[in-house]
Amino acid sequence: MIVFPNAKINLGLAVTEKRSDGYHNLESIFIPIALCDALEIIPSQTFTIKNYGFTINGDIEQNLCYKAFKLLQNDFRIPPVTIILHKNIPMGAGLGGGSSDAAFTLKTLNQLFDLNLSLSQLSHYAKLLGSDCNFFIENIPAFATEKGDVLTPLSFPFNEIYIVIVKNNIHISTSQAYQNIIPQKTSYSFKEIIEQVSFDEWKYYFFNDFEKSAFIQYPQLKSLKDFLYEQGAFYASMTGSGSAIYGLFKSEPYISLDNTFVWKGKIELPIRNL
């Protein structure tokens, strides 16, 4: 069975407080986009993962697809599988590629082996794998709070928007990024902004708390953001904890950069990839 785990962007990202469990509460708007990996899962005699495209570093035990498989295997009698993953979504980018792969592994195993898990049950397993994983279970635009795993669906017409994502060779560790954050509650909700403010004013209200320290350490990221504004973006930002930068446009842009990952598309919802 072949599926296509997609990426997401953060429209605004405010880190509001440090939790007693060591995690952070945040506020953001998650938007799925069509940039995707390719994931194939086949029943087999022994468990195997084959990786193509962008290389995934680390031991197999740290692989989120492996963790998703083991999580379900602990509760259900499912046989070993071969997982073939072609990585098109850059890593260390803030695009949620690893979380999406894990969530789609859960959903694919559920279908492949007729586990009959509900969305609520799949969400439970996804939250055990990581804060972002839960978003990719329903995979629709949502206002995210708490650890990013409490989601309120949004009906905003994102389909009218074109997007460009650029990423150079900078990799930002999420744990490292959080070390430079001073949590602070916002005076307004991003959900209010998306419901009340026009496209042209988004840049005055949406912000990403991770940009300040990232742009000091890596000035070239700020240059990429400025470049997208120069090309006509009505909003540009780093996504997640970085290091990918995206620009949103009202009409299709024509952008090319040397030695830089560039993905262009239109936000088209719903994402149909399972």
Secondary structure, DSSP 8 states (H G I E B T S, - for coil): -EE--EEEEEEEEEEEEE-TTS-EEEEEEEEEEEEE-EEEEEE-SS-EEEEEES---S-GGG-HHHHHHHHHHTTS----EEEEEEE-S-SSSSS-HHHHHHHHHHHHHHHHTT----HHHHHHHHHHH-TTTTHHHH-S-EEEETTTTEEEE----GGG-EEEEEE-S----HHHHHHT------SS-HHHHHHHS-GGGGGGT--BTTHHHHHHH-HHHHHHHHHHHHTT-SEEEE-TTSS-EEEEESS------TTSEEEEEE--SS----
